[in-house]
Amino acid sequence: MKRSFDIKVERVGCEALREVRFEVLWPHLENSNEAKIDIDESKGALHLAAIIEGDIVGVVSVFDQKCDRYPHMFSGDNVARIRAMGVLEKMRGMNVGLALMREVEKLSTANVIWCDARKVSWGFYEKCGFLYASDVSGVEYKCYSVRDVGFHKTMYKRL
């Protein structure tokens, strides 16, 4: 039986996300200080932490960033990109990711949110209503590999 937790999602500085980013997303880095994104401090950046009993257990960052990989997909849309979303392994299946995603959708001023989703997270994004990027005829784009991380697909959701 799963325990019930009171999950608080709060805006935080990007530094607060580094430990979870390192542990969950980028353990190949030397340390958590390296678990940063080049646009972490860009204008409009939104950093959220899921907190349970005072501990950060999940993280996500959102940026005003166009999709360069498939620019035709969101032509004319106001888009935001989800990056570095992760939940501690021991907290998976406890709705932490869902709480983060709901807050992203609530706070976003975009009409489309998109991400480069890791293979392990495709099912999560599907449950959240995300679709896979596809060409103009509706054929889903193939996955691509990111060095040291693995296979990804671009996914999106219209808000």
C-alpha positions as CSV (number, residue, x, y, z in Angstrom):
1,M,0.0,0.0,0.0
2,K,1.4,3.4,-1.0
3,R,1.7,6.2,1.6
4,S,-0.1,9.4,1.0
5,F,2.1,12.5,1.1
6,D,1.4,16.3,1.2
7,I,3.2,17.5,-1.9
8,K,4.0,21.2,-2.0
9,V,5.2,22.7,-5.3
10,E,7.2,25.9,-4.9
11,R,9.1,28.3,-7.1
12,V,12.8,28.1,-6.2
13,G,16.1,29.3,-7.5
14,C,17.9,27.1,-10.0
15,E,20.5,26.2,-7.4
16,A,17.9,24.4,-5.3
17,L,17.3,21.9,-8.2
18,R,20.9,20.7,-8.6
19,E,21.0,17.8,-6.1
20,V,18.0,16.1,-7.6
21,R,19.1,16.9,-11.2
22,F,22.4,15.3,-10.4
23,E,21.0,12.2,-8.7
24,V,18.1,11.5,-11.2
25,L,19.1,13.0,-14.5
26,W,22.9,13.4,-14.7
27,P,24.7,11.0,-12.4
28,H,27.5,10.9,-15.0
29,L,28.6,14.4,-14.0
30,E,31.3,14.9,-11.5
31,N,29.1,16.6,-8.8
32,S,25.8,18.4,-8.3
33,N,27.4,21.8,-9.0
34,E,27.7,20.7,-12.6
35,A,23.9,19.9,-12.8
36,K,23.0,23.2,-14.5
37,I,21.6,24.2,-17.8
38,D,23.1,27.0,-19.9
39,I,19.8,28.9,-19.8
40,D,19.0,28.4,-16.1
41,E,19.1,32.1,-15.4
42,S,17.5,33.3,-18.6
43,K,14.6,35.8,-18.6
44,G,11.3,34.1,-17.9
45,A,12.9,30.9,-16.5
46,L,10.6,29.1,-14.1
47,H,12.1,26.6,-11.6
48,L,9.8,24.4,-9.5
49,A,10.5,22.0,-6.7
50,A,8.2,19.4,-5.3
51,I,8.7,19.3,-1.5
52,I,7.6,16.7,0.9
53,E,8.3,17.1,4.6
54,G,10.9,19.8,3.8
55,D,12.8,17.7,1.3
56,I,13.0,18.4,-2.4
57,V,11.9,15.2,-4.1
58,G,11.1,16.4,-7.6
59,V,12.2,19.2,-9.9
60,V,11.3,20.9,-13.2
61,S,12.4,23.9,-15.1
62,V,10.5,25.8,-17.8
63,F,11.9,28.2,-20.4
64,D,10.5,30.4,-23.1
65,Q,12.2,28.4,-25.8
66,K,11.2,27.6,-29.4
67,C,11.5,24.0,-30.7
68,D,14.5,24.2,-33.1
69,R,14.4,20.5,-33.9
70,Y,10.9,20.7,-35.5
71,P,10.1,24.5,-36.0
72,H,7.1,23.8,-38.3
73,M,5.3,22.1,-35.4
74,F,4.6,25.2,-33.4
75,S,4.6,27.9,-36.0
76,G,2.6,30.8,-34.6
77,D,2.2,29.3,-31.1
78,N,3.5,30.8,-27.9
79,V,5.6,27.9,-26.6
80,A,7.5,27.0,-23.5
81,R,10.0,24.1,-23.0
82,I,10.1,21.8,-20.1
83,R,13.7,20.7,-19.1
84,A,15.4,18.8,-16.4
85,M,12.3,17.2,-14.9
86,G,13.0,14.5,-12.5
87,V,11.6,12.8,-9.4
88,L,13.7,10.8,-6.9
89,E,13.4,7.1,-7.5
90,K,11.9,6.4,-4.1
91,M,9.1,8.9,-4.8
92,R,8.1,7.7,-8.2
93,G,4.5,6.6,-8.5
94,M,3.5,9.0,-5.7
95,N,2.1,11.7,-8.0
96,V,5.1,14.0,-7.5
97,G,5.6,14.3,-11.3
98,L,1.9,15.0,-11.7
99,A,1.9,17.7,-9.1
100,L,4.9,19.4,-10.8
101,M,3.2,19.1,-14.2
102,R,-0.1,20.6,-12.9
103,E,1.8,23.6,-11.6
104,V,3.7,24.0,-14.9
105,E,0.4,24.1,-16.7
106,K,-1.1,26.5,-14.2
107,L,1.8,29.0,-14.3
108,S,2.6,28.8,-18.0
109,T,1.6,31.7,-20.2
110,A,2.3,29.5,-23.3
111,N,-0.4,27.7,-25.3
112,V,2.0,24.8,-26.1
113,I,4.5,23.2,-23.8
114,W,7.1,20.8,-25.2
115,C,10.0,18.7,-24.0
116,D,12.7,16.3,-25.2
117,A,11.5,13.3,-23.2
118,R,13.7,10.4,-22.1
119,K,12.5,7.0,-23.1
120,V,11.9,6.1,-19.5
121,S,9.4,9.0,-19.2
122,W,7.3,8.6,-22.4
123,G,4.5,6.9,-20.5
124,F,4.4,9.6,-17.8
125,Y,4.1,12.3,-20.5
126,E,1.4,10.3,-22.3
127,K,-0.6,10.1,-19.0
128,C,-0.3,13.9,-18.7
129,G,-1.8,14.3,-22.2
130,F,1.4,14.9,-24.2
131,L,1.6,13.8,-27.8
132,Y,4.7,12.8,-29.9
133,A,6.0,15.3,-32.4
134,S,5.1,14.2,-35.9
135,D,5.5,15.5,-39.5
136,V,2.8,17.3,-41.4
137,S,1.2,14.0,-42.5
138,G,1.0,12.8,-38.9
139,V,3.9,10.3,-39.0
140,E,5.6,10.3,-35.6
141,Y,9.3,11.3,-35.6
142,K,11.8,8.7,-34.6
143,C,13.7,8.8,-31.3
144,Y,17.2,10.2,-31.1
145,S,20.0,9.6,-28.7
146,V,21.6,12.1,-26.4
147,R,25.1,11.3,-25.3
148,D,25.5,9.9,-21.8
149,V,21.7,10.1,-21.3
150,G,19.9,7.8,-23.9
151,F,17.0,7.9,-26.3
152,H,14.6,10.8,-26.4
153,K,11.5,11.9,-28.4
154,T,10.1,15.4,-28.6
155,M,6.6,15.5,-27.0
156,Y,4.2,18.4,-26.6
157,K,0.8,19.4,-25.1
158,R,-1.5,22.2,-26.2
159,L,-2.9,24.0,-23.2
